[in-house]
Amino acid sequence: MKSPLAYNSPAPSLTEIESRIASGAKDLPALKMAILRNITIEPIEPYIKYHAFCSNWKAETLFGQYDNIVQEALETGGIIQPDTDIIWIFQRLEKCSPDLTHHFSSLSKNEIDLEIDRIIALSDTILKGIRCKTAAPILWQAFEPLLFPSAGILDSLSMNGQNTVISRLNTSLKTKLQSFPGCYYVDIPLCLARVGFNQFYDFRYWYLAKAPYTREALSEIANENFKLIRALKGKTKKCLVLDCDNTLWGGVLGEEGISRIKLSEEYPGAPYKNFQREILKLYERGILLCLCSKNNEADIWEVFDRHPDMVLKRNHIVCAEINWENKADNITRLSQRLNIGLDSMVFIDDSLFEIDWIRQALPMVTALHFPVEEAVHASVRLTSAGLFDITVLSEEDKQRSRMIKAEFERKSFQTHFQDIREYLKSLNMTLSIHEADLSTLARISQLTLRTNQFNLTTKRYQENELSNLIEKSGHRIFSASLKDKFGDMGMIGAAIINCTPTEMILDSFLVSCRALGRHIERLFLEILLSHFKGIGFKQAIGRYRPTLKNKQVELFYTDNGFEYRCKNGDENEYVLSLDSFQKKPDEEGLMAINRQWKGA
């Protein structure tokens, strides 16, 4: 489905929001949200629906009663249900602590400390109450600074001024949130700084109805929350595809030559150089960078190699299509070469013609128009979109481009072989199976969130949810890591197994697309089945939930000896007797793969 793709634009009108959502939201999956608040925040609902729609969800929003946060958190029933996906909390400081906002000057240092402790203790009560009901992510909106503190300019000169205390309070709140699994701090002061005071608050409605925010503020707050939600739900983009002329530098290379393109520390080249700096930050976070440019290839690489003000270098680019062909075809080829979905890609171009064409031909790609006359805003537009935001950055994320390039080397090396077994043997692969611990849960969570193709059930798990499965639910979780002569591919697979006295139930089984083509998935499954058979389990249950992207695994269980048993809700269930389980003949060269078992 084609998303509106209106990131970074001014807050849309309510009529525009309703029109866009009405055009296609009814067929989208539901995103159920509960909002606890001590202010009137219902006017944010259209913006929540809009940003949900931009991310291909249909928002279903329930608001708790006004100024009833503690009761909503503690009472049975209420708006927080077992199937709630996200919980938002708006606790405005003026309502929960009149002393810190209206009577600050009369408070002693000890009284201030006691008040901070009281607010944090109240937050602890709320979080504990919610966590007794659900493991759904909690997005807690930070306290805003006072624009006109009680002491005037003296406040900024004091080490214990009013806004310094509010900053301390936010730090304590963030620490408290980090002590609970799946709880996140939303930086509302940052939203205020972006929008600006004059556009952020509507004092008429604050006094009339305790509704403090303008339309612009509500849109920005919703957008900031959805950056987190997309990351938590596995919708973070993986790849940035870039045009070159009037995008990475000013001017047309073929007309102006390398010496006259606009790229320097001074205007008009400075915006382009700073844009490249922001792109490099994405590379350092593991985002794949590609080029898609209508140009002569040698000319483009000359700029990357020789221009003194190029921030991006040839080694930062994982893949490129530089030619005079259709850009939709080129982006499709990039997707195929990288083995990632088109919906994982963001394309930036200065040409509205090219952007509109990509939006029509490849609606799954997020296509962003960066016109040359707005080059000074390019860096801010890229970062403010939040399309690449993540909640955890692993070492493997930082090495993703290197891993992709090593995979290209493997594919080139494979062309020298006609026998797959000889090729696998030549790679000198080692597959290591580890039972999960606290140090690996974050990466396993990433795999469940990001893996779509070879993923039997596509269940998404946050780190805290995986921890709860191990501690409370009798589950065992395993990861698979792979290395070969070309390098260490890191963690490439995961299995979540629900253990009953006699059955191992494969709740989730997934392998990264980076590792496909080596039959690692079969070996991973065989190792797990052999292990559980060896410790006395009698039966293995496999589950497959069809999606638009995992068609290739439809026959995985039957191809590996399981028999179809029944349909269980939206899942197909397969069964294998472990007593009769035997490894299949080595027709795929699996014996050439070294294996290490590091389970419990």
C-alpha positions as CSV (number, residue, x, y, z in Angstrom):
1,M,0.0,0.0,0.0
2,K,1.2,3.5,-0.8
3,S,2.0,5.6,2.4
4,P,1.4,9.3,2.3
5,L,5.1,9.9,3.0
6,A,4.7,13.3,4.4
7,Y,7.5,13.2,6.9
8,N,8.9,16.6,7.9
9,S,6.1,18.6,6.4
10,P,4.0,21.1,8.4
11,A,1.3,19.7,10.6
12,P,-1.5,18.6,8.2
13,S,-5.0,20.0,8.6
14,L,-7.6,17.8,10.2
15,T,-9.5,17.7,6.9
16,E,-6.4,16.4,5.1
17,I,-5.8,13.8,7.8
18,E,-9.3,12.5,7.6
19,S,-9.1,12.4,3.8
20,R,-5.9,10.5,3.6
21,I,-6.8,8.0,6.3
22,A,-10.2,7.3,4.7
23,S,-8.5,6.4,1.5
24,G,-6.9,3.3,2.8
25,A,-6.7,2.8,6.6
26,K,-9.5,0.2,6.8
27,D,-7.4,-2.6,5.5
28,L,-4.4,-2.0,7.7
29,P,-3.5,-4.0,10.8
30,A,-4.7,-2.4,14.1
31,L,-2.3,-0.7,16.5
32,K,-4.1,-0.5,19.9
33,M,-3.0,2.3,22.2
34,A,-4.1,3.4,25.7
35,I,-3.4,6.9,26.8
36,L,-3.2,7.9,30.5
37,R,-3.1,11.6,31.2
38,N,-3.6,14.4,33.7
39,I,-4.4,16.9,30.9
40,T,-6.8,17.1,28.0
41,I,-4.9,15.4,25.2
42,E,-7.8,14.1,23.0
43,P,-6.9,16.6,20.3
44,I,-3.8,14.5,19.6
45,E,-5.9,11.6,18.2
46,P,-6.0,12.7,14.6
47,Y,-2.2,13.1,14.6
48,I,-1.8,9.6,16.1
49,K,-4.0,8.2,13.4
50,Y,-2.1,10.1,10.7
51,H,1.4,9.0,11.8
52,A,0.1,5.4,12.3
53,F,-1.3,5.5,8.8
54,C,2.1,6.7,7.5
55,S,3.6,3.6,9.0
56,N,0.8,1.3,7.6
57,W,-1.2,0.9,10.8
58,K,-4.8,1.7,11.7
59,A,-4.7,3.4,15.1
60,E,-7.2,2.4,17.7
61,T,-6.9,4.8,20.7
62,L,-8.5,4.7,24.1
63,F,-8.1,7.7,26.5
64,G,-8.2,7.2,30.3
65,Q,-10.3,9.4,32.4
66,Y,-8.9,12.9,33.0
67,D,-6.3,13.2,35.8
68,N,-6.8,9.5,36.7
69,I,-3.4,8.0,35.9
70,V,-2.8,6.1,39.1
71,Q,-6.3,4.6,39.2
72,E,-6.1,3.5,35.6
73,A,-2.7,1.9,36.2
74,L,-3.8,0.0,39.3
75,E,-7.5,-0.9,38.7
76,T,-8.5,-4.2,37.1
77,G,-10.1,-3.8,33.7
78,G,-10.0,-0.3,32.4
79,I,-8.5,0.9,29.2
80,I,-5.3,-1.2,29.5
81,Q,-6.1,-4.6,28.1
82,P,-4.0,-7.8,27.4
83,D,-4.0,-6.9,23.7
84,T,-2.9,-3.3,24.2
85,D,0.1,-2.6,21.9
86,I,1.4,0.7,23.3
87,I,0.7,2.8,26.4
88,W,1.3,6.6,26.4
89,I,1.6,8.6,29.6
90,F,1.1,12.4,29.8
91,Q,1.8,13.7,33.3
92,R,2.1,17.4,33.2
93,L,4.2,18.8,36.0
94,E,1.9,21.7,36.8
95,K,-0.9,19.2,37.6
96,C,1.1,16.7,39.6
97,S,3.4,19.1,41.5
98,P,2.1,22.7,42.1
99,D,4.9,23.1,44.5
100,L,7.7,22.8,41.9
101,T,5.8,25.0,39.4
102,H,4.0,27.6,41.4
103,H,5.7,27.7,44.9
104,F,9.3,26.8,44.0
105,S,10.8,30.0,45.5
106,S,9.4,29.1,49.0
107,L,10.9,25.6,49.0
108,S,14.0,24.6,50.9
109,K,16.6,22.3,49.2
110,N,15.4,19.4,51.4
111,E,11.7,20.1,50.4
112,I,12.7,20.1,46.8
113,D,14.5,16.8,47.1
114,L,11.5,15.3,49.0
115,E,9.1,16.5,46.2
116,I,11.3,14.9,43.5
117,D,11.3,11.7,45.5
118,R,7.5,11.8,45.8
119,I,7.0,12.2,42.1
120,I,9.4,9.4,41.2
121,A,7.8,7.1,43.9
122,L,4.4,7.9,42.2
123,S,5.9,7.0,38.9
124,D,7.1,3.7,40.3
125,T,3.6,2.9,41.5
126,I,2.2,3.6,38.1
127,L,4.8,1.5,36.3
128,K,4.4,-1.4,38.7
129,G,0.6,-1.3,38.3
130,I,0.8,-1.3,34.5
131,R,3.4,-4.1,34.5
132,C,1.0,-6.3,36.5
133,K,-1.4,-6.1,33.5
134,T,0.7,-6.1,30.4
135,A,4.3,-6.1,29.0
136,A,3.3,-3.6,26.3
137,P,5.8,-0.8,25.8
138,I,5.2,2.3,27.9
139,L,6.0,5.7,26.4
140,W,6.3,8.3,29.2
141,Q,6.3,11.9,28.1
142,A,9.1,13.9,29.8
143,F,8.4,17.0,31.9
144,E,8.7,20.3,30.1
145,P,10.9,23.2,31.3
146,L,9.3,26.4,32.4
147,L,9.6,29.1,29.9
148,F,9.5,31.8,32.5
149,P,10.9,30.4,35.8
150,S,10.0,32.0,39.1
151,A,13.3,33.7,39.7
152,G,13.6,35.1,36.2
153,I,17.2,35.4,34.9
154,L,18.5,34.4,38.3
155,D,17.2,30.9,37.6
156,S,19.8,30.3,34.9
157,L,22.5,31.7,37.1
158,S,21.8,29.3,40.0
159,M,23.0,25.7,40.2
160,N,19.7,24.8,41.9
161,G,17.3,26.9,39.8
162,Q,13.8,25.8,38.9
163,N,14.6,24.5,35.5
164,T,17.8,22.7,36.8
165,V,15.5,20.9,39.3
166,I,13.1,20.0,36.5
167,S,16.1,18.6,34.5
168,R,17.1,16.6,37.6
169,L,13.5,15.3,37.8
170,N,13.6,14.2,34.2
171,T,17.0,12.4,34.8
172,S,15.4,10.6,37.8
173,L,12.4,9.7,35.7
174,K,14.6,8.3,32.9
175,T,16.5,6.2,35.4
176,K,13.3,4.9,36.9
177,L,12.0,4.0,33.4
178,Q,15.2,2.2,32.6
179,S,14.7,0.0,35.7
180,F,11.5,-1.4,34.2
181,P,11.5,-3.5,31.1
182,G,9.9,-2.0,28.0
183,C,9.6,1.6,29.4
184,Y,10.8,4.5,27.3
185,Y,11.4,8.2,27.9
186,V,10.0,10.6,25.2
187,D,11.9,13.9,25.1
188,I,9.1,16.5,25.0
189,P,11.5,19.3,25.8
190,L,13.2,18.5,22.5
191,C,9.8,18.7,20.8
192,L,9.3,22.1,22.4
193,A,12.7,23.3,21.2
194,R,12.0,22.2,17.6
195,V,8.5,23.8,17.3
196,G,9.3,26.9,19.4
197,F,7.4,28.3,22.4
198,N,5.1,30.6,20.4
199,Q,3.8,27.7,18.3
200,F,3.8,25.0,21.0
201,Y,1.3,26.2,23.6
202,D,-2.3,27.4,23.3
203,F,-3.0,29.2,26.6
204,R,-6.6,29.8,25.7
205,Y,-7.4,26.1,25.6
206,W,-5.2,25.5,28.7
207,Y,-7.3,27.7,30.8
208,L,-10.6,26.7,29.1
209,A,-10.1,22.9,29.1
210,K,-6.6,22.0,30.4
211,A,-5.6,21.3,26.8
212,P,-2.1,22.9,26.5
213,Y,-0.9,22.1,23.0
214,T,-1.3,23.6,19.6
215,R,-1.8,21.7,16.4
216,E,1.9,22.0,15.6
217,A,2.9,20.7,19.0
218,L,0.5,17.7,18.8
219,S,1.8,16.7,15.4
220,E,5.4,16.9,16.7
221,I,4.7,15.0,19.8
222,A,2.9,12.3,17.9
223,N,5.8,12.1,15.4
224,E,8.3,11.8,18.2
225,N,6.4,8.9,19.8
226,F,6.0,7.1,16.5
227,K,9.8,7.2,15.9
228,L,9.9,5.0,19.0
229,I,6.9,2.9,18.0
230,R,8.3,2.1,14.5
231,A,11.6,1.1,16.1
232,L,9.9,-1.1,18.7
233,K,7.7,-2.7,16.0
234,G,10.5,-3.6,13.6
235,K,9.6,-0.9,11.0
236,T,13.0,0.8,11.0
237,K,14.4,1.3,7.6
238,K,17.7,-0.5,6.6
239,C,18.9,1.1,3.5
240,L,19.3,4.7,2.2
241,V,19.4,5.1,-1.6
242,L,20.8,8.4,-2.8
243,D,20.8,10.4,-6.0
244,C,24.0,12.3,-6.6
245,D,23.6,15.5,-8.6
246,N,21.9,18.3,-6.6
247,T,21.6,15.8,-3.7
248,L,25.1,14.8,-2.5
249,W,26.5,18.0,-4.1
250,G,25.1,21.0,-5.8
251,G,25.1,21.1,-9.6
252,V,25.1,18.6,-12.4
253,L,28.5,16.8,-12.6
254,G,28.3,16.1,-16.3
255,E,27.8,19.8,-17.1
256,E,30.0,21.5,-14.5
257,G,32.8,19.0,-13.9
258,I,34.4,17.9,-10.6
259,S,36.0,21.3,-9.9
260,R,32.8,23.3,-10.2
261,I,30.2,21.3,-8.3
262,K,29.0,22.9,-5.0
263,L,30.6,21.1,-2.1
264,S,32.7,22.9,0.5
265,E,32.7,24.4,4.0
266,E,31.2,27.6,2.7
267,Y,27.8,28.4,1.1
268,P,26.5,27.3,-1.3
269,G,28.4,24.0,-0.9
270,A,28.2,23.8,2.9
271,P,24.6,22.4,3.1
272,Y,25.6,19.5,0.9
273,K,28.7,18.7,2.9
274,N,26.7,18.8,6.1
275,F,24.1,16.5,4.5
276,Q,26.8,14.1,3.8
277,R,27.9,14.3,7.5
278,E,24.4,13.2,8.6
279,I,24.5,10.4,6.1
280,L,27.8,9.2,7.4
281,K,26.3,9.1,10.9
282,L,23.7,6.7,9.5
283,Y,26.4,4.5,8.0
284,E,28.1,4.4,11.4
285,R,24.8,3.1,12.9
286,G,24.8,0.2,10.3
287,I,22.5,1.8,7.7
288,L,23.3,0.5,4.2
289,L,24.2,3.3,1.8
290,C,23.5,2.9,-2.0
291,L,23.7,5.2,-5.0
292,C,21.1,5.4,-7.8
293,S,22.2,8.1,-10.2
294,K,21.7,8.8,-13.9
295,N,25.3,9.5,-14.7
296,N,28.6,8.2,-16.1
297,E,29.8,5.8,-13.4
298,A,33.5,6.7,-13.7
299,D,32.7,10.4,-13.2
300,I,30.8,9.6,-10.0
301,W,33.5,7.5,-8.5
302,E,36.1,10.2,-9.4
303,V,34.2,12.6,-7.2
304,F,34.1,10.1,-4.3
305,D,37.8,9.4,-4.7
306,R,39.3,12.8,-5.5
307,H,37.1,15.7,-4.4
308,P,38.7,17.1,-1.2
309,D,35.3,18.0,0.4
310,M,33.6,14.6,0.0
311,V,32.7,13.3,3.4
312,L,31.4,10.1,1.9
313,K,33.9,7.8,0.3
314,R,33.7,4.9,-2.0
315,N,34.1,2.4,0.9
316,H,30.9,3.8,2.5
317,I,28.8,2.7,-0.5
318,V,27.7,-0.9,-0.3
319,C,26.0,-1.0,-3.7
320,A,25.5,1.3,-6.6
321,E,23.4,1.5,-9.8
322,I,25.0,4.4,-11.8
323,N,23.6,4.4,-15.4
324,W,21.0,5.9,-17.6
325,E,18.3,3.4,-16.9
326,N,14.9,3.6,-15.2
327,K,15.5,4.3,-11.5
328,A,12.7,2.0,-10.4
329,D,14.4,-0.9,-12.1
330,N,17.7,0.2,-10.6
331,I,16.3,0.3,-7.1
332,T,14.7,-3.1,-7.6
333,R,18.1,-4.5,-8.6
334,L,19.6,-2.9,-5.5
335,S,17.0,-4.6,-3.3
336,Q,17.7,-7.9,-5.0
337,R,21.5,-7.6,-4.6
338,L,21.2,-6.7,-1.0
339,N,18.4,-9.3,-0.4
340,I,16.2,-6.9,1.5
341,G,12.6,-5.9,1.0
342,L,11.7,-2.7,-0.9
343,D,9.9,-1.6,2.2
344,S,13.2,-1.4,4.0
345,M,14.5,1.2,1.6
346,V,14.4,5.0,1.6
347,F,15.2,6.9,-1.7
348,I,16.2,10.6,-1.8
349,D,16.3,12.6,-5.0
350,D,16.0,16.3,-5.9
351,S,13.9,15.5,-8.9
352,L,10.1,15.5,-8.3
353,F,9.7,13.5,-11.5
354,E,11.9,10.7,-10.2
355,I,10.3,10.7,-6.8
356,D,6.8,10.6,-8.2
357,W,7.8,7.8,-10.5
358,I,9.2,5.7,-7.6
359,R,6.1,6.4,-5.5
360,Q,4.0,5.0,-8.4
361,A,6.2,2.2,-9.6
362,L,7.6,1.1,-6.1
363,P,5.0,2.3,-3.5
364,M,6.8,0.1,-0.9
365,V,9.9,2.3,-1.1
366,T,9.8,5.5,1.1
367,A,10.6,8.2,-1.5
368,L,11.5,11.6,-0.2
369,H,11.8,14.7,-2.4
370,F,14.7,17.0,-1.4
371,P,14.4,19.9,-3.9
372,V,17.6,21.8,-4.7
373,E,16.1,25.1,-3.5
374,E,15.6,23.6,0.0
375,A,19.2,22.2,0.2
376,V,19.8,24.1,3.4
377,H,17.1,22.0,5.1
378,A,18.3,18.6,3.9
379,S,20.2,17.6,7.0
380,V,17.3,18.5,9.3
381,R,14.7,16.8,7.1
382,L,16.7,13.6,7.0
383,T,17.3,13.4,10.8
384,S,13.8,14.6,11.8
385,A,12.1,11.9,9.8
386,G,13.3,9.3,12.3
387,L,13.0,6.6,9.6
388,F,16.3,4.9,10.7
389,D,15.8,5.3,14.5
390,I,16.6,2.3,16.7
391,T,16.4,1.6,20.4
392,V,19.5,-0.6,20.5
393,L,22.8,-0.4,18.6
394,S,24.8,-3.6,18.4
395,E,28.3,-4.2,17.2
396,E,26.8,-6.3,14.4
397,D,24.8,-3.2,13.3
398,K,28.0,-1.2,13.0
399,Q,29.5,-4.0,10.8
400,R,26.5,-4.5,8.5
401,S,28.1,-2.8,5.4
402,R,31.3,-4.9,5.9
403,M,29.2,-8.0,6.2
404,I,27.2,-7.2,3.0
405,K,30.4,-6.6,1.0
406,A,31.8,-9.9,2.3
407,E,28.6,-11.6,1.0
408,F,29.3,-10.1,-2.4
409,E,32.8,-11.7,-2.3
410,R,31.2,-15.0,-1.4
411,K,28.8,-14.8,-4.4
412,S,31.7,-14.0,-6.7
413,F,33.7,-16.9,-5.2
414,Q,30.8,-19.3,-5.7
415,T,30.9,-18.8,-9.5
416,H,34.1,-20.9,-9.5
417,F,32.2,-24.0,-8.4
418,Q,29.5,-26.2,-10.0
419,D,29.0,-28.5,-7.0
420,I,27.3,-26.8,-4.0
421,R,29.0,-29.2,-1.6
422,E,32.4,-28.3,-2.8
423,Y,31.6,-24.6,-2.5
424,L,30.3,-25.0,1.1
425,K,33.4,-27.0,2.0
426,S,35.6,-24.3,0.6
427,L,34.0,-21.7,2.8
428,N,35.2,-23.4,5.9
429,M,32.1,-22.3,7.8
430,T,31.5,-22.6,11.5
431,L,27.9,-22.6,12.9
432,S,27.8,-21.9,16.6
433,I,24.6,-22.5,18.6
434,H,24.3,-20.5,21.9
435,E,21.6,-20.6,24.5
436,A,20.5,-17.0,25.1
437,D,21.6,-15.0,28.1
438,L,21.3,-11.3,29.0
439,S,24.1,-10.3,26.7
440,T,22.4,-11.7,23.6
441,L,18.7,-11.0,24.2
442,A,18.9,-7.5,22.6
443,R,20.3,-8.9,19.3
444,I,17.8,-11.7,19.3
445,S,15.0,-9.2,19.8
446,Q,16.4,-7.2,16.8
447,L,16.3,-10.4,14.7
448,T,12.6,-11.0,15.6
449,L,11.8,-7.4,14.7
450,R,13.7,-7.2,11.4
451,T,13.6,-10.7,9.9
452,N,10.6,-11.1,7.5
453,Q,11.5,-13.6,4.8
454,F,12.8,-16.7,6.6
455,N,10.7,-16.3,9.6
456,L,8.1,-19.1,10.3
457,T,5.8,-17.1,12.6
458,T,7.0,-13.4,12.3
459,K,6.3,-12.9,16.0
460,R,8.0,-9.7,17.3
461,Y,9.6,-9.7,20.7
462,Q,11.1,-6.9,22.7
463,E,14.1,-7.7,24.9
464,N,12.0,-7.6,28.1
465,E,9.5,-10.0,26.6
466,L,12.2,-12.5,25.8
467,S,13.6,-12.2,29.3
468,N,10.1,-12.8,30.7
469,L,9.7,-15.9,28.5
470,I,12.9,-17.4,29.9
471,E,12.3,-16.5,33.5
472,K,8.5,-17.2,33.8
473,S,7.2,-19.2,31.0
474,G,9.4,-22.3,30.6
475,H,10.9,-21.2,27.3
476,R,14.4,-21.8,26.0
477,I,15.9,-19.4,23.5
478,F,18.8,-20.2,21.1
479,S,20.8,-18.1,18.7
480,A,22.9,-19.2,15.7
481,S,26.1,-17.4,14.7
482,L,28.1,-18.0,11.5
483,K,31.6,-17.3,10.3
484,D,33.6,-18.4,7.3
485,K,36.8,-17.6,5.4
486,F,35.4,-14.2,4.3
487,G,34.6,-13.0,7.8
488,D,32.3,-13.3,10.9
489,M,28.6,-12.9,9.9
490,G,27.6,-12.6,13.6
491,M,24.2,-13.8,14.8
492,I,22.2,-14.9,11.9
493,G,19.3,-17.0,13.4
494,A,17.2,-17.5,16.5
495,A,14.8,-20.1,17.8
496,I,12.3,-19.6,20.7
497,I,11.1,-22.9,22.1
498,N,8.3,-23.4,24.5
499,C,9.1,-26.5,26.6
500,T,6.4,-28.8,28.0
501,P,7.4,-32.0,29.9
502,T,7.5,-34.0,26.6
503,E,7.2,-31.4,23.7
504,M,9.4,-28.8,22.2
505,I,7.2,-26.2,20.6
506,L,8.9,-24.0,18.0
507,D,7.2,-20.7,18.9
508,S,9.6,-18.9,16.5
509,F,12.3,-20.0,14.1
510,L,14.1,-17.5,11.9
511,V,17.2,-17.0,9.9
512,S,18.6,-13.7,8.5
513,C,18.5,-13.3,4.8
514,R,22.2,-12.7,4.9
515,A,22.7,-16.5,5.7
516,L,20.3,-18.0,3.2
517,G,21.6,-20.2,0.4
518,R,23.9,-22.2,2.6
519,H,21.2,-24.6,4.0
520,I,22.2,-23.2,7.5
521,E,18.5,-23.2,8.4
522,R,18.3,-27.0,8.0
523,L,21.4,-27.6,10.1
524,F,20.2,-25.2,12.8
525,L,17.0,-27.1,13.1
526,E,18.7,-30.5,13.1
527,I,21.0,-29.5,15.9
528,L,18.1,-28.3,18.0
529,L,16.0,-31.4,17.3
530,S,19.0,-33.7,18.1
531,H,19.6,-31.8,21.4
532,F,16.0,-32.0,22.6
533,K,15.8,-35.7,21.6
534,G,18.9,-36.4,23.6
535,I,17.5,-34.9,26.8
536,G,14.3,-36.9,26.6
537,F,11.8,-34.9,24.7
538,K,9.3,-37.0,22.6
539,Q,7.8,-34.6,20.1
540,A,8.5,-31.4,18.2
541,I,5.8,-29.0,17.2
542,G,6.4,-26.5,14.4
543,R,4.2,-23.5,13.6
544,Y,4.0,-21.5,10.4
545,R,2.0,-18.3,10.1
546,P,1.7,-17.1,6.5
547,T,2.5,-13.5,5.7
548,L,3.0,-11.6,2.5
549,K,6.8,-12.0,2.9
550,N,7.5,-15.5,4.2
551,K,6.0,-17.6,1.4
552,Q,9.5,-19.3,0.9
553,V,9.2,-21.1,4.3
554,E,5.7,-22.5,3.7
555,L,7.1,-26.1,3.2
556,F,10.1,-25.8,5.6
557,Y,8.7,-28.1,8.2
558,T,7.3,-30.8,5.8
559,D,10.6,-30.7,3.9
560,N,12.4,-31.6,7.2
561,G,10.3,-34.5,8.2
562,F,7.3,-32.9,10.0
563,E,3.7,-33.8,9.2
564,Y,0.9,-31.3,9.0
565,R,-1.4,-31.7,12.0
566,C,-4.0,-28.9,12.0
567,K,-4.7,-25.3,11.7
568,N,-4.5,-23.4,15.0
569,G,-6.0,-19.9,14.6
570,D,-3.9,-18.2,11.9
571,E,-1.1,-20.7,12.2
572,N,-0.5,-24.1,10.6
573,E,0.8,-26.7,13.0
574,Y,3.2,-29.5,12.2
575,V,4.4,-32.4,14.3
576,L,7.5,-34.6,14.4
577,S,8.2,-37.7,16.6
578,L,11.6,-37.2,18.1
579,D,11.9,-41.0,18.8
580,S,11.9,-41.6,15.0
581,F,13.8,-38.5,14.1
582,Q,16.9,-39.1,12.0
583,K,19.1,-36.6,10.1
584,K,18.5,-36.5,6.4
585,P,21.2,-37.7,4.0
586,D,23.8,-35.1,3.4
587,E,22.8,-34.0,0.0
588,E,23.6,-30.3,0.6
589,G,27.1,-30.5,2.0
590,L,26.1,-29.8,5.6
591,M,28.8,-32.1,6.9
592,A,31.3,-29.6,5.6
593,I,30.0,-27.1,8.1
594,N,31.8,-27.1,11.4
595,R,29.5,-26.8,14.4
596,Q,29.8,-25.6,17.9
597,W,27.1,-26.3,20.6
598,K,27.2,-23.8,23.4
599,G,23.8,-24.5,24.9
600,A,23.1,-25.2,28.6
